[in-house]
């Protein structure tokens, strides 16, 4: 979500890309990274509109801008959601991003550059239809896990009372 792991993944992709082999592995890694970095913002933004009961008023108001940031490849819009509920938001989005990235890596989908947000990159993605499908699968996984964790996990009140 824009933190050190995100930056390390980005630097790894850039480092491999500057090795002169961007047509090979580097473009596959960056195609996976491009999807994974957009999933938290996109899924939380979508959730805040479609599943309002899981969010407070502030998060619902921020939802559309969070989705737009995610669409552009900016993950920081998801941070306020993660700060409020880290034990549910972070794992759900790590898994959703990992699923999308894993599918993209296993399909060896390439991308023609190392810059930009997800959907803007479709023209330079080797198999844009498959990439978009895997991206949507990652969003769906993140949303489903977030809902499951929020619906079946302990409430905030219970967590505060036990602390």
DOVOMI-713061 format. One line per field, with one value per atom (N, C-alpha, C, O): residue in one letter; atom name; x, y, z. Coordinates in pm, whole numbers. Example, Ala and Ser with C-alpha at 12.3 -4.5 7.8 and 13.67 -1.06 7.14 Angstrom:
# residues 2
numar (a | a | a | a | s | s | s | s) $
mivo (N | CA | C | O | N | CA | C | O) $
xx (1319 | 1230 | 1320 | 1424 | 1285 | 1367 | 1290 | 1341) $
yy (-569 | -450 | -330 | -332 | -225 | -106 | 3 | 114) $
zz (780 | 780 | 780 | 846 | 708 | 714 | 787 | 804) $
END
This chain:
# residues 163
numar (x | x | x | x | x | x | x | x | x | x | x | x | x | x | x | x | x | x | x | x | x | x | x | x | x | x | x | x | x | x | x | x | x | x | x | x | x | x | x | x | x | x | x | x | x | x | x | x | x | x | x | x | x | x | x | x | x | x | x | x | x | x | x | x | x | x | x | x | x | x | x | x | x | x | x | x | x | x | x | x | x | x | x | x | x | x | x | x | x | x | x | x | x | x | x | x | x | x | x | x | x | x | x | x | x | x | x | x | x | x | x | x | x | x | x | x | x | x | x | x | x | x | x | x | x | x | x | x | x | x | x | x | x | x | x | x | x | x | x | x | x | x | x | x | x | x | x | x | x | x | x | x | x | x | x | x | x | x | x | x | x | x | x | x | x | x | x | x | x | x | x | x | x | x | x | x | x | x | x | x | x | x | x | x | x | x | x | x | x | x | x | x | x | x | x | x | x | x | x | x | x | x | x | x | x | x | x | x | x | x | x | x | x | x | x | x | x | x | x | x | x | x | x | x | x | x | x | x | x | x | x | x | x | x | x | x | x | x | x | x | x | x | x | x | x | x | x | x | x | x | x | x | x | x | x | x | x | x | x | x | x | x | x | x | x | x | x | x | x | x | x | x | x | x | x | x | x | x | x | x | x | x | x | x | x | x | x | x | x | x | x | x | x | x | x | x | x | x | x | x | x | x | x | x | x | x | x | x | x | x | x | x | x | x | x | x | x | x | x | x | x | x | x | x | x | x | x | x | x | x | x | x | x | x | x | x | x | x | x | x | x | x | x | x | x | x | x | x | x | x | x | x | x | x | x | x | x | x | x | x | x | x | x | x | x | x | x | x | x | x | x | x | x | x | x | x | x | x | x | x | x | x | x | x | x | x | x | x | x | x | x | x | x | x | x | x | x | x | x | x | x | x | x | x | x | x | x | x | x | x | x | x | x | x | x | x | x | x | x | x | x | x | x | x | x | x | x | x | x | x | x | x | x | x | x | x | x | x | x | x | x | x | x | x | x | x | x | x | x | x | x | x | x | x | x | x | x | x | x | x | x | x | x | x | x | x | x | x | x | x | x | x | x | x | x | x | x | x | x | x | x | x | x | x | x | x | x | x | x | x | x | x | x | x | x | x | x | x | x | x | x | x | x | x | x | x | x | x | x | x | x | x | x | x | x | x | x | x | x | x | x | x | x | x | x | x | x | x | x | x | x | x | x | x | x | x | x | x | x | x | x | x | x | x | x | x | x | x | x | x | x | x | x | x | x | x | x | x | x | x | x | x | x | x | x | x | x | x | x | x | x | x | x | x | x | x | x | x | x | x | x | x | x | x | x | x | x | x | x | x | x | x | x | x | x | x | x | x | x | x | x | x | x | x | x | x | x | x | x | x | x | x | x | x | x | x | x | x | x | x | x | x | x | x | x | x | x | x | x | x | x | x | x | x | x | x | x | x | x | x | x | x | x | x | x | x | x | x | x | x | x | x) $
mivo (N | CA | C | O | N | CA | C | O | N | CA | C | O | N | CA | C | O | N | CA | C | O | N | CA | C | O | N | CA | C | O | N | CA | C | O | N | CA | C | O | N | CA | C | O | N | CA | C | O | N | CA | C | O | N | CA | C | O | N | CA | C | O | N | CA | C | O | N | CA | C | O | N | CA | C | O | N | CA | C | O | N | CA | C | O | N | CA | C | O | N | CA | C | O | N | CA | C | O | N | CA | C | O | N | CA | C | O | N | CA | C | O | N | CA | C | O | N | CA | C | O | N | CA | C | O | N | CA | C | O | N | CA | C | O | N | CA | C | O | N | CA | C | O | N | CA | C | O | N | CA | C | O | N | CA | C | O | N | CA | C | O | N | CA | C | O | N | CA | C | O | N | CA | C | O | N | CA | C | O | N | CA | C | O | N | CA | C | O | N | CA | C | O | N | CA | C | O | N | CA | C | O | N | CA | C | O | N | CA | C | O | N | CA | C | O | N | CA | C | O | N | CA | C | O | N | CA | C | O | N | CA | C | O | N | CA | C | O | N | CA | C | O | N | CA | C | O | N | CA | C | O | N | CA | C | O | N | CA | C | O | N | CA | C | O | N | CA | C | O | N | CA | C | O | N | CA | C | O | N | CA | C | O | N | CA | C | O | N | CA | C | O | N | CA | C | O | N | CA | C | O | N | CA | C | O | N | CA | C | O | N | CA | C | O | N | CA | C | O | N | CA | C | O | N | CA | C | O | N | CA | C | O | N | CA | C | O | N | CA | C | O | N | CA | C | O | N | CA | C | O | N | CA | C | O | N | CA | C | O | N | CA | C | O | N | CA | C | O | N | CA | C | O | N | CA | C | O | N | CA | C | O | N | CA | C | O | N | CA | C | O | N | CA | C | O | N | CA | C | O | N | CA | C | O | N | CA | C | O | N | CA | C | O | N | CA | C | O | N | CA | C | O | N | CA | C | O | N | CA | C | O | N | CA | C | O | N | CA | C | O | N | CA | C | O | N | CA | C | O | N | CA | C | O | N | CA | C | O | N | CA | C | O | N | CA | C | O | N | CA | C | O | N | CA | C | O | N | CA | C | O | N | CA | C | O | N | CA | C | O | N | CA | C | O | N | CA | C | O | N | CA | C | O | N | CA | C | O | N | CA | C | O | N | CA | C | O | N | CA | C | O | N | CA | C | O | N | CA | C | O | N | CA | C | O | N | CA | C | O | N | CA | C | O | N | CA | C | O | N | CA | C | O | N | CA | C | O | N | CA | C | O | N | CA | C | O | N | CA | C | O | N | CA | C | O | N | CA | C | O | N | CA | C | O | N | CA | C | O | N | CA | C | O | N | CA | C | O | N | CA | C | O | N | CA | C | O | N | CA | C | O | N | CA | C | O | N | CA | C | O | N | CA | C | O | N | CA | C | O | N | CA | C | O | N | CA | C | O | N | CA | C | O | N | CA | C | O | N | CA | C | O | N | CA | C | O | N | CA | C | O | N | CA | C | O | N | CA | C | O | N | CA | C | O | N | CA | C | O | N | CA | C | O | N | CA | C | O | N | CA | C | O | N | CA | C | O | N | CA | C | O | N | CA | C | O | N | CA | C | O | N | CA | C | O | N | CA | C | O | N | CA | C | O | N | CA | C | O | N | CA | C | O) $
xx (83 | 0 | 87 | 59 | 188 | 274 | 391 | 468 | 404 | 508 | 637 | 661 | 720 | 853 | 852 | 938 | 757 | 752 | 717 | 774 | 622 | 584 | 704 | 730 | 776 | 893 | 1003 | 1071 | 1021 | 1123 | 1086 | 1172 | 959 | 914 | 936 | 980 | 905 | 924 | 1073 | 1109 | 1157 | 1302 | 1357 | 1446 | 1305 | 1345 | 1310 | 1393 | 1187 | 1144 | 1231 | 1271 | 1259 | 1343 | 1484 | 1544 | 1537 | 1672 | 1684 | 1781 | 1588 | 1591 | 1574 | 1634 | 1491 | 1468 | 1591 | 1609 | 1674 | 1794 | 1908 | 2014 | 1885 | 1989 | 2000 | 2089 | 1912 | 1916 | 1824 | 1818 | 1753 | 1666 | 1520 | 1443 | 1481 | 1343 | 1243 | 1126 | 1282 | 1189 | 1159 | 1061 | 1241 | 1223 | 1157 | 1047 | 1229 | 1173 | 1130 | 1029 | 1204 | 1170 | 1031 | 957 | 995 | 863 | 753 | 641 | 782 | 684 | 666 | 554 | 778 | 770 | 692 | 609 | 721 | 653 | 505 | 424 | 470 | 327 | 254 | 142 | 318 | 258 | 252 | 150 | 360 | 365 | 259 | 195 | 241 | 145 | 4 | -71 | -31 | -163 | -172 | -267 | -72 | -77 | -82 | -149 | -11 | -8 | -140 | -167 | -223 | -349 | -466 | -569 | -453 | -565 | -616 | -738 | -532 | -589 | -679 | -791 | -632 | -713 | -840 | -948 | -826 | -943 | -1046 | -1165 | -1003 | -1101 | -1165 | -1285 | -1087 | -1146 | -1239 | -1343 | -1202 | -1289 | -1421 | -1528 | -1413 | -1535 | -1618 | -1740 | -1553 | -1625 | -1696 | -1809 | -1631 | -1692 | -1819 | -1901 | -1835 | -1956 | -2060 | -2178 | -2016 | -2110 | -2145 | -2255 | -2053 | -2073 | -2054 | -1965 | -2137 | -2122 | -2125 | -2062 | -2196 | -2213 | -2081 | -2074 | -1979 | -1850 | -1759 | -1647 | -1806 | -1721 | -1794 | -1916 | -1716 | -1776 | -1796 | -1755 | -1859 | -1893 | -1769 | -1770 | -1665 | -1541 | -1483 | -1442 | -1482 | -1429 | -1519 | -1471 | -1650 | -1742 | -1722 | -1727 | -1700 | -1676 | -1544 | -1533 | -1443 | -1312 | -1305 | -1211 | -1403 | -1401 | -1378 | -1288 | -1457 | -1435 | -1295 | -1235 | -1243 | -1107 | -1003 | -900 | -1028 | -938 | -935 | -828 | -1051 | -1058 | -984 | -913 | -1001 | -932 | -780 | -705 | -736 | -592 | -542 | -437 | -617 | -579 | -574 | -483 | -670 | -676 | -548 | -500 | -494 | -373 | -245 | -135 | -258 | -139 | -86 | 29 | -167 | -126 | -195 | -316 | -117 | -174 | -201 | -272 | -147 | -156 | -299 | -323 | -394 | -533 | -590 | -688 | -529 | -577 | -523 | -573 | -425 | -362 | -460 | -458 | -545 | -638 | -729 | -761 | -769 | -851 | -770 | -820 | -646 | -559 | -525 | -514 | -509 | -478 | -595 | -575 | -717 | -835 | -862 | -920 | -822 | -855 | -743 | -768 | -623 | -508 | -515 | -467 | -572 | -573 | -670 | -666 | -754 | -847 | -812 | -815 | -779 | -753 | -621 | -616 | -516 | -384 | -375 | -332 | -413 | -404 | -491 | -449 | -612 | -703 | -643 | -658 | -577 | -523 | -387 | -350 | -313 | -188 | -221 | -155 | -322 | -359 | -419 | -384 | -509 | -568 | -464 | -468 | -370 | -262 | -171 | -124 | -146 | -62 | -125 | -57 | -256 | -327 | -315 | -282 | -344 | -334 | -191 | -170 | -94 | 46 | 88 | 158 | 47 | 82 | 24 | 91 | -101 | -162 | -90 | -66 | -54 | 16 | 156 | 198 | 226 | 358 | 351 | 433 | 255 | 245 | 206 | 236 | 138 | 100 | 207 | 196 | 311 | 422 | 374 | 421 | 280 | 229 | 334 | 383 | 367 | 469 | 405 | 287 | 488 | 447 | 562 | 679 | 531 | 633 | 702 | 778 | 679 | 742 | 745 | 681 | 818 | 823 | 772 | 833 | 664 | 607 | 457 | 409 | 385 | 243 | 152 | 195 | 25 | -78 | -134 | -105 | -214 | -260 | -335 | -286 | -449 | -536 | -478 | -506 | -399 | -334 | -233 | -195 | -190 | -86 | -140 | -61 | -270 | -327 | -272 | -250 | -250 | -197 | -57 | -20 | 20 | 156 | 171 | 282 | 59 | 61 | 50 | -31 | 133 | 140 | 7 | -27 | -69 | -200 | -296 | -324 | -347 | -426 | -555 | -598 | -615 | -739 | -714 | -786 | -612 | -578 | -532 | -572 | -450 | -402 | -520 | -525 | -614 | -731 | -816 | -866 | -832 | -907 | -840 | -908 | -709 | -637 | -643 | -652 | -637 | -650 | -786 | -795 | -891 | -1027 | -1042 | -1113 | -976 | -978 | -913 | -965 | -801 | -734 | -822 | -826 | -893 | -986 | -1098 | -1133 | -1153 | -1261 | -1215 | -1288 | -1094 | -1040 | -1024 | -1060 | -971 | -953 | -1087 | -1099 | -1185 | -1317 | -1379 | -1431 | -1374 | -1435 | -1368 | -1436 | -1236 | -1166 | -1193 | -1208 | -1198 | -1228 | -1365 | -1383 | -1464 | -1600 | -1602 | -1662 | -1537 | -1535 | -1470 | -1521 | -1358 | -1289 | -1369 | -1370 | -1436 | -1517 | -1645 | -1690 | -1705 | -1831 | -1812 | -1895 | -1704 | -1688 | -1580 | -1569 | -1502 | -1398 | -1456 | -1573 | -1376 | -1425 | -1454 | -1386 | -1554 | -1587 | -1481 | -1404 | -1478 | -1383 | -1408 | -1315 | -1536 | -1571 | -1514 | -1459 | -1527 | -1474 | -1322 | -1266 | -1256 | -1111 | -1068 | -972 | -1137 | -1104 | -1128 | -1049 | -1239 | -1270 | -1169 | -1137 | -1119 | -1021 | -883 | -800 | -857 | -726 | -726 | -627) $
yy (-119 | 0 | 125 | 222 | 123 | 239 | 240 | 335 | 135 | 131 | 70 | 64 | 26 | -22 | -148 | -163 | -239 | -360 | -322 | -374 | -231 | -180 | -117 | -142 | -35 | 34 | -66 | -50 | -167 | -269 | -347 | -376 | -381 | -452 | -366 | -415 | -238 | -146 | -136 | -140 | -122 | -111 | -240 | -235 | -354 | -480 | -481 | -517 | -440 | -437 | -342 | -374 | -225 | -127 | -182 | -170 | -243 | -299 | -407 | -409 | -498 | -602 | -540 | -586 | -436 | -369 | -298 | -289 | -247 | -177 | -272 | -230 | -401 | -499 | -524 | -598 | -464 | -480 | -590 | -615 | -657 | -768 | -733 | -816 | -612 | -574 | -650 | -658 | -704 | -782 | -916 | -982 | -959 | -1090 | -1081 | -1029 | -1133 | -1144 | -1011 | -1006 | -906 | -777 | -732 | -679 | -750 | -705 | -791 | -744 | -917 | -1004 | -961 | -953 | -934 | -891 | -759 | -743 | -666 | -537 | -548 | -474 | -638 | -659 | -708 | -666 | -796 | -846 | -735 | -718 | -660 | -551 | -445 | -392 | -415 | -313 | -350 | -263 | -476 | -520 | -515 | -460 | -572 | -582 | -446 | -430 | -348 | -217 | -143 | -53 | -178 | -107 | -171 | -106 | -294 | -368 | -310 | -302 | -271 | -219 | -97 | -93 | 0 | 120 | 92 | 141 | 13 | -19 | -97 | -64 | -200 | -283 | -209 | -221 | -133 | -57 | 53 | 79 | 117 | 218 | 158 | 214 | 46 | -23 | -68 | -49 | -127 | -173 | -60 | -77 | 55 | 165 | 218 | 283 | 190 | 230 | 117 | 142 | -7 | -118 | -183 | -234 | -182 | -247 | -145 | -160 | -43 | 72 | 34 | 101 | -71 | -104 | -141 | -140 | -173 | -210 | -91 | -107 | 29 | 147 | 262 | 273 | 346 | 465 | 572 | 556 | 680 | 786 | 843 | 867 | 863 | 918 | 828 | 876 | 698 | 603 | 594 | 580 | 603 | 600 | 723 | 713 | 838 | 961 | 955 | 1007 | 893 | 884 | 774 | 769 | 685 | 569 | 597 | 538 | 686 | 712 | 764 | 723 | 853 | 902 | 793 | 790 | 704 | 592 | 500 | 452 | 476 | 392 | 458 | 391 | 588 | 660 | 654 | 632 | 673 | 662 | 522 | 506 | 420 | 283 | 258 | 192 | 311 | 302 | 357 | 308 | 462 | 527 | 464 | 507 | 362 | 296 | 359 | 336 | 438 | 503 | 431 | 438 | 362 | 278 | 353 | 302 | 471 | 541 | 573 | 597 | 576 | 599 | 491 | 513 | 374 | 262 | 267 | 194 | 350 | 353 | 389 | 322 | 490 | 520 | 402 | 383 | 324 | 206 | 103 | 43 | 85 | -12 | 32 | -52 | 162 | 212 | 187 | 156 | 201 | 181 | 34 | 3 | -55 | -197 | -284 | -358 | -274 | -340 | -492 | -551 | -556 | -703 | -763 | -884 | -683 | -733 | -681 | -755 | -555 | -492 | -539 | -577 | -537 | -569 | -713 | -733 | -813 | -950 | -973 | -1039 | -919 | -939 | -883 | -942 | -769 | -706 | -760 | -756 | -810 | -879 | -1006 | -1038 | -1078 | -1203 | -1173 | -1238 | -1074 | -1038 | -994 | -1036 | -909 | -867 | -982 | -991 | -1071 | -1187 | -1284 | -1341 | -1302 | -1390 | -1334 | -1407 | -1206 | -1144 | -1153 | -1192 | -1117 | -1121 | -1263 | -1284 | -1360 | -1499 | -1548 | -1617 | -1512 | -1550 | -1486 | -1551 | -1360 | -1289 | -1349 | -1371 | -1376 | -1436 | -1575 | -1608 | -1655 | -1791 | -1791 | -1886 | -1686 | -1675 | -1605 | -1596 | -1555 | -1485 | -1369 | -1348 | -1293 | -1175 | -1064 | -1039 | -1001 | -896 | -758 | -742 | -659 | -519 | -444 | -478 | -344 | -277 | -159 | -89 | -133 | -19 | -43 | -135 | 40 | 29 | 156 | 206 | 209 | 329 | 330 | 276 | 391 | 412 | 325 | 231 | 361 | 288 | 174 | 161 | 93 | -32 | -17 | -58 | 40 | 39 | 124 | 99 | 224 | 304 | 223 | 261 | 113 | 32 | -73 | -139 | -90 | -194 | -194 | -302 | -78 | -83 | -144 | -189 | -147 | -202 | -335 | -382 | -395 | -525 | -632 | -623 | -735 | -842 | -911 | -938 | -940 | -1003 | -924 | -965 | -812 | -723 | -787 | -755 | -876 | -939 | -1029 | -1022 | -1112 | -1200 | -1118 | -1146 | -1016 | -931 | -867 | -867 | -811 | -746 | -847 | -816 | -967 | -1071 | -1104 | -1113 | -1122 | -1154 | -1038 | -1060 | -918 | -798 | -797 | -772 | -826 | -830 | -944 | -931 | -1056 | -1168 | -1123 | -1153 | -1054 | -1003 | -908 | -914 | -820 | -728 | -807 | -780 | -905 | -987 | -1063 | -1072 | -1118 | -1190 | -1095 | -1129 | -976 | -878 | -838 | -830 | -814 | -776 | -891 | -869 | -1011 | -1126 | -1151 | -1176 | -1145 | -1168 | -1056 | -1083 | -933 | -822 | -838 | -821 | -871 | -892 | -1007 | -996 | -1117 | -1232 | -1197 | -1233 | -1129 | -1093 | -994 | -1002 | -901 | -804 | -868 | -835 | -957 | -1018 | -1124 | -1135 | -1202 | -1314 | -1294 | -1372 | -1190 | -1163 | -1090 | -1051 | -1070 | -997 | -852 | -793 | -796 | -657 | -567 | -610 | -442 | -347 | -332 | -321 | -331 | -318 | -434 | -412 | -557 | -673 | -667 | -704 | -621 | -610 | -507 | -531 | -393 | -288 | -336 | -308 | -409 | -457 | -560 | -561 | -645 | -745 | -686 | -742 | -573 | -508 | -437 | -374) $
zz (0 | 0 | 0 | 72 | -79 | -92 | 5 | 8 | 86 | 187 | 137 | 17 | 230 | 193 | 107 | 20 | 128 | 45 | -99 | -194 | -113 | -245 | -315 | -432 | -242 | -301 | -336 | -437 | -252 | -281 | -407 | -490 | -421 | -541 | -665 | -769 | -654 | -766 | -802 | -920 | -702 | -728 | -789 | -874 | -747 | -806 | -954 | -1038 | -987 | -1128 | -1210 | -1321 | -1154 | -1224 | -1240 | -1347 | -1135 | -1141 | -1247 | -1323 | -1252 | -1353 | -1491 | -1589 | -1499 | -1628 | -1681 | -1802 | -1592 | -1637 | -1669 | -1714 | -1647 | -1678 | -1828 | -1872 | -1906 | -2051 | -2101 | -2221 | -2009 | -2047 | -2024 | -1975 | -2060 | -2030 | -2115 | -2077 | -2224 | -2305 | -2240 | -2276 | -2145 | -2082 | -1946 | -1932 | -1845 | -1711 | -1651 | -1581 | -1676 | -1615 | -1655 | -1572 | -1779 | -1823 | -1763 | -1743 | -1733 | -1668 | -1523 | -1474 | -1453 | -1313 | -1303 | -1214 | -1394 | -1384 | -1419 | -1365 | -1508 | -1539 | -1413 | -1387 | -1337 | -1213 | -1108 | -1040 | -1094 | -997 | -1029 | -939 | -1157 | -1197 | -1152 | -1108 | -1161 | -1114 | -963 | -907 | -896 | -750 | -682 | -580 | -737 | -670 | -681 | -601 | -777 | -797 | -723 | -704 | -683 | -626 | -493 | -477 | -398 | -273 | -294 | -242 | -367 | -389 | -467 | -433 | -573 | -654 | -574 | -576 | -503 | -432 | -315 | -293 | -239 | -128 | -178 | -118 | -289 | -346 | -393 | -368 | -460 | -506 | -387 | -385 | -287 | -168 | -96 | -50 | -86 | -11 | -78 | -13 | -206 | -278 | -276 | -253 | -300 | -311 | -176 | -159 | -83 | 46 | 158 | 242 | 159 | 250 | 397 | 479 | 432 | 574 | 642 | 765 | 565 | 624 | 649 | 697 | 616 | 626 | 695 | 688 | 762 | 822 | 715 | 601 | 755 | 659 | 590 | 469 | 666 | 611 | 501 | 396 | 526 | 427 | 304 | 192 | 325 | 211 | 123 | 1 | 183 | 106 | 31 | -80 | 91 | 27 | -78 | -157 | -80 | -168 | -315 | -375 | -375 | -519 | -550 | -649 | -467 | -494 | -469 | -537 | -374 | -350 | -472 | -512 | -532 | -652 | -768 | -842 | -784 | -892 | -871 | -966 | -748 | -719 | -753 | -814 | -712 | -744 | -893 | -942 | -964 | -1111 | -1174 | -1275 | -1111 | -1161 | -1108 | -1144 | -1024 | -971 | -844 | -807 | -777 | -653 | -537 | -523 | -457 | -352 | -222 | -135 | -208 | -81 | -38 | 81 | -130 | -93 | -3 | 68 | -6 | 76 | 219 | 305 | 246 | 377 | 490 | 594 | 475 | 585 | 622 | 739 | 525 | 552 | 631 | 726 | 592 | 659 | 801 | 890 | 822 | 956 | 1051 | 1168 | 1000 | 1084 | 1115 | 1220 | 1027 | 1044 | 983 | 888 | 1037 | 973 | 966 | 869 | 1065 | 1069 | 968 | 944 | 910 | 808 | 670 | 572 | 661 | 532 | 472 | 355 | 549 | 495 | 443 | 329 | 521 | 468 | 345 | 250 | 346 | 233 | 105 | -2 | 115 | -6 | -45 | -162 | 50 | 16 | -62 | -161 | -17 | -85 | -222 | -320 | -231 | -360 | -462 | -577 | -418 | -506 | -544 | -657 | -447 | -473 | -572 | -657 | -561 | -656 | -797 | -891 | -813 | -946 | -999 | -1114 | -916 | -959 | -995 | -1094 | -914 | -942 | -1074 | -1150 | -1101 | -1228 | -1346 | -1449 | -1331 | -1438 | -1459 | -1573 | -1350 | -1362 | -1425 | -1510 | -1383 | -1437 | -1585 | -1657 | -1629 | -1770 | -1853 | -1975 | -1785 | -1851 | -1937 | -2049 | -1882 | -1951 | -1937 | -1828 | -2045 | -2046 | -2054 | -2085 | -2024 | -2036 | -2101 | -2079 | -2178 | -2258 | -2194 | -2261 | -2065 | -1999 | -1849 | -1799 | -1776 | -1631 | -1565 | -1470 | -1613 | -1552 | -1578 | -1678 | -1488 | -1511 | -1427 | -1361 | -1432 | -1359 | -1441 | -1560 | -1377 | -1435 | -1565 | -1670 | -1561 | -1678 | -1792 | -1909 | -1758 | -1862 | -1941 | -2052 | -1885 | -1947 | -2044 | -2112 | -2053 | -2139 | -2282 | -2337 | -2344 | -2481 | -2495 | -2603 | -2387 | -2396 | -2321 | -2298 | -2284 | -2217 | -2324 | -2415 | -2311 | -2411 | -2436 | -2551 | -2332 | -2344 | -2255 | -2142 | -2304 | -2219 | -2166 | -2056 | -2243 | -2198 | -2077 | -1978 | -2085 | -1973 | -1853 | -1740 | -1876 | -1767 | -1696 | -1573 | -1771 | -1712 | -1635 | -1527 | -1688 | -1619 | -1485 | -1383 | -1485 | -1362 | -1262 | -1141 | -1313 | -1230 | -1161 | -1041 | -1237 | -1180 | -1081 | -981 | -1107 | -1011 | -880 | -773 | -888 | -768 | -689 | -566 | -759 | -693 | -625 | -510 | -696 | -639 | -515 | -417 | -520 | -405 | -286 | -174 | -311 | -204 | -142 | -20 | -227 | -177 | -97 | 13 | -151 | -83 | 53 | 152 | 57 | 183 | 283 | 402 | 236 | 327 | 387 | 507 | 303 | 354 | 453 | 560 | 419 | 510 | 643 | 749 | 637 | 761 | 844 | 967 | 778 | 850 | 904 | 1014 | 828 | 869 | 978 | 1069 | 970 | 1060 | 1166 | 1260 | 1151 | 1250 | 1369 | 1368 | 1473 | 1590 | 1555 | 1471 | 1619 | 1593 | 1656 | 1741 | 1613 | 1670 | 1820 | 1899 | 1857 | 1998 | 2079 | 2187 | 2029 | 2099 | 2112 | 2215 | 2006 | 2009 | 2112 | 2187 | 2117 | 2213 | 2356 | 2446 | 2377 | 2512 | 2560 | 2679 | 2474 | 2516 | 2535 | 2608 | 2470 | 2486 | 2617 | 2653) $
END
